[in-house]
Structures are given as structure tokens and as C-alpha cells.
Amino acid sequence: MKKFTARLGAMALTGALLLGGCGSLKPDQALITVDGKDTISVGLGNFAARYSQATMDTMFGAYMGSTYWTTASGDDDKTPADTTKEQTIDELKERYLAKAHASEYGVELSSDDQAAITEAAKKFIESNDQDALDQIGATQEIVEEYLTGLTYYTRVKEAFCDKTEVEVTDEEAIQSKISYVKFSLEGTETDEDGETVDLTDEEKAAKKTAADNVAAASDFDSAVTSEGETVQTYSYTASMDPSEDQSMGEDVVAAAQALKEGEISQVIDTGDAYYVIRKDADNDEEATTSKRNSLTEEKKSEKFEAQMDEWKEAVKWKINESQWKLVKFYSRFTQKATATDESSDEGSDAEAETESTEDSGN
């Protein structure tokens, strides 16, 4: 077991960096050759792939199981490690292309940017013991290259999106708002075997009576409170097909669409609950603005992805498969503690002590 501490600048990396490596890799060899001339190194590819693995381990490791990365599944019979490595190759291509096209969008890294990247990489190297660094082949140059590529990608995407115009229609954006109360018909108690106990007919009838009282009231909020419940709110796309709603469900949204502003619905029986709703706004301006902004960003990102696809297709890529096969996810990683957060003009730093454990297999 190796323990090491990583201190990372949020300008290009966030979270805890936890890596393992493979001593048989040749980091200076080309992993990706671009148009027969430019290259992306094996060392950078290994670093990027194992960082992705480590991030997943620290976030979801408790739920993943010891063989998660090496267990094949799905129609393609791929392991999560296979999928992550495929995504890593794609990310490396995109970062290369972002840097290659940076001048078209007026993007360049200043001397301050370069200094910040150098310092972030230096802190990472200094914060890890030499055994850990040797295991992963992490050098000042590789970490700087990783940070530089990510920074170019982020800034080129921002510049592209700033220049890109997209249309978001009112039909897509307008959000309606309801207030609602839910009387659940699902049991909350468990028996001695840990099984959920269904509500009795009397308990369900009491829920129905409470829902009826709210539906018949002139003051929705007061009626809900008097029944010991809390008013909640929900916004939805006004023009949506109710069957497409994945949160409140078709019956509730359909009933909401039929109401005028200020009206209270009859009791809505969804099978597992009784709902009563009040239509607060046909067009909730705050929610509509938020939806319009999110759709705008989403459409701009889609255009950027389409542009990336065009750039990728215009280039010939050659992958060093023999070396890439040697990048194996044989370690599992856990985050032990978060020590401190700091803020600066470049972003915040996060410090975490981490450990890696060796698993059998690849």
C-alpha cells in the first residue's frame, strides 16, 4: 500500500488525484500519432486514464465492488476499464485539436497561465513520494502537459460558444409552476423481517379524506398545513407531452395543464399517492429564464461537439495498441481525508491524503 498527498489547482484539475501505474509502459513512446507526424505520448495517456479511474474510485468506490473495473458486461462485452480507456483516447484527441485550432478563436496561454500550470504540476510532484511517482511515471512534464491540454480545451470551447448563436423557442423554454401536496399510499413501517408493511384500508381512507379536504379548500396553503403536510413546488415545460415527465408523472402534469392560474385541482390518484395541486403560473419567469439559459448552453455545447467531430474526421489517427493494452486498472483507490480548501484568482486548491491498494487481476 502506498500513501501520498496530492495538492491540485482547480484551474485545470479538481478533486483528489489518486493514481497507480504499470512499470512495463514506455511513457516516451507515441500512443497516438496524428497525420503521421505529431504524437501524444503513452505517459500522458496512462496518466489521464488512471486519473479517470481514481476519480470514480473516490466517488463511488464503496458501491463498485473489488472487480468492478475488470468485469465485462453488456452486448459489447467490455469492462469499465475498456470504456474509460476509449473515452481517454477521445479526450486526448479533443485536447490536441483544441490546441491546434486555438488561434482561430483567439486563444493563447499567457505567461501567467504557464506559470500557474508549472506551479500546480510542481506542487503535485512535491506532494507525492518518489515511489508513487515512479509507479505511475508522473513527471513535471507529463502533469504540465495534462494541465495544458485541459486548459486549451476549456478555453477553446468557451470561445467557440461565445461566438455561436443558437435559437431557443418559447415552446422549448416556457415553464409553468404548480404547488402540490402528496399523500403517499406506500407504507413506511417495516415488520420483523424488514419487509415494508402496507397501509391498511382505514389508513388509505384517511389519506383520501385529507386530500379531499385540501381539494375543497379555498386557501390551499392553509389547508395543506392543517393536514400536517408541507406545500411543495414544481416547474415543468408548459408545452410538454405529459407522458414525457419523469418526475411528477403523466397524471399530475396533465391535470396541471388543464388548470388556470390560481385554480386548485381535484384529487389526483396516481395509484401510489393522492396529489392535490394548485396552478401558480402559466409562465414562471424565473424558471423560464433558467430553462432558456440551460438550453442555450446545451445547444452551444452540441454545436461544439459537432465541430469537434468534423475536426476529428479531417485527421488521420494511429493508436499504439500494444502499449495501450499495458495500461491496466489493477489498483483501487480511496480518499482518506480532505484537509483544506483555499481560494485564489486561478481557483481553489484541494488537498487530500489518499491511498492505493493493489488488487489481483488487471
Phi, psi and omega in degrees: 000131179247136177245138177205158182247135179241129176243116192237134174284130182289355177304322182230336181231141175232155178086194181264134180261115185230115188230153168231170184214185181226117187295341183275357178290151175247089191299335182277348179288160178283126171272315179235127175252130186252117179053032176073009184225292181290152182225154171241129193281157174298321180300317179293319179297317179298314180302312184294318182293315183287334174295318178298317178299314184297321179298315177298317180301316183288332181275318189232011186304325182294341183253355192268335182082156188290338182252016185307309188291338186250008181263117181283149178202171177080173182296330182273355177056038179260149173274161173303328177296317178302313182295318180296320179292323175298316179295324179297316178302316180296318179296320179296320176299315183294322179291323175299313183293322178300316179294320181295328182257007186302319183296333179295339182244016177068027182261127172210152180268128181282172176297327177293321177299313181298320179294321179294319178296315179300317181293319179298317178295320180298316179299320179298312180298315182292334185275351181249144178287159187295326179300317180294318180296320178295322182298320183263352182071026180283125176235166176305318184294317182294316180296319177297319180296320177299311180296321181295314180298317180294322179294316177300314182300313182299316185284325176293320177298316178300315181294318178300312183294325178297327182272349187266131177258134176226159179248131172241116184282161175299323180300323179283328193263323190298127180248131172265156183232137174233155163255147183210160171231140182241125174253099185290140177259009179266138181294152178244345180272155177237152179271187184294341178267002180084008179274142179292133180269125179293151174294147176283166177300323180294319179294320178294321179296322178295322177297318181295319178298318179296318179295319178300320180297319179293316182297330182270352185281153175272334179249097185301310184299314181294322180295319179296316180297320181293337177270006177078019181247174181240135176287132176240161180238158181207136175246145181213158179292122189302323186268004188292154168286120183307331181293345181272352181285124183259358184254296181275331179100160186300315185297319182290314181293321177299318178295321179297318181295335182276349182272153169267162180304132178090345181283149177251138183280168165285174178293131180254115181263110180263002181099318179248003179193159168254129177245146165229133184231157172235133178280114182271322182202134171291325178226099176279104190301318181295313180293324179294317177299316179298317179294318180298318179295317181293321178293324178298312179297320180297316181291323177295320178296322177297320178294322178294319178298321177295321178295318177301317180299321178296315179298319181297318182292337182276357184240147176262124183248138174233125183257135176278086187295325183296321178283324182294329177296337182280349176278104185235144184268071184268355178249153170242149188231146176227149176264124184274320184195153171250124189267314187200156173232138178228157179242149176208180179297330182275346183132192182257156174257146176233131181245131179216137172270133187227164176222150175243144177236139181277130172252155173285161182092200184244000000 
